[in-house]
Amino acid sequence: MENEIDDFREKITPEKAQKMLKDEGMNVTLEEAKEILHFLRKLANIAVLKYLDKK
């Protein structure tokens, strides 16, 4: 499943995520922004799989 997530083109770059979080008052490093995006992609993938599995 991890490779499936990495195959998708990133629509939000770590730099853009870092700026978005900074604009909301949350200062994170570029590495932290990258990890946050990775986690959110995994979470979204799991949510979609669970939704499709229920049908």
C-alpha positions as CSV (number, residue, x, y, z in Angstrom):
1,M,0.0,0.0,0.0
2,E,2.9,2.4,0.7
3,N,4.1,2.2,-2.9
4,E,0.6,3.0,-4.2
5,I,0.6,6.2,-2.2
6,D,4.0,7.2,-3.4
7,D,3.0,6.6,-7.1
8,F,0.5,9.5,-7.1
9,R,1.7,12.9,-8.1
10,E,1.9,15.3,-5.2
11,K,-0.7,18.1,-5.5
12,I,0.4,19.8,-2.3
13,T,4.2,20.0,-2.0
14,P,5.8,19.9,1.4
15,E,6.8,23.6,0.9
16,K,3.2,24.5,0.2
17,A,2.0,22.5,3.2
18,Q,4.6,24.2,5.4
19,K,3.4,27.7,4.2
20,M,-0.3,26.7,4.8
21,L,0.5,25.6,8.3
22,K,2.6,28.7,9.0
23,D,-0.3,30.9,7.8
24,E,-2.4,29.1,10.5
25,G,0.2,29.7,13.2
26,M,1.8,26.3,13.2
27,N,5.5,26.4,12.5
28,V,6.9,23.1,11.2
29,T,10.1,22.1,9.4
30,L,10.1,21.0,5.8
31,E,10.7,17.4,7.0
32,E,7.7,17.6,9.4
33,A,5.5,18.9,6.6
34,K,6.6,16.0,4.4
35,E,5.7,13.5,7.2
36,I,2.3,15.2,7.8
37,L,1.5,14.9,4.1
38,H,2.5,11.3,4.0
39,F,0.3,10.5,7.0
40,L,-2.7,12.4,5.5
41,R,-2.3,10.5,2.2
42,K,-2.2,7.2,4.1
43,L,-5.3,8.2,6.1
44,A,-7.2,9.3,3.0
45,N,-6.3,6.0,1.3
46,I,-7.5,3.9,4.2
47,A,-10.8,6.0,4.4
48,V,-11.5,5.4,0.7
49,L,-10.7,1.7,0.9
50,K,-13.0,1.3,3.9
51,Y,-15.8,3.2,2.2
52,L,-15.5,1.1,-1.0
53,D,-15.3,-2.1,1.1
54,K,-18.7,-1.3,2.7
55,K,-20.5,-1.1,-0.7
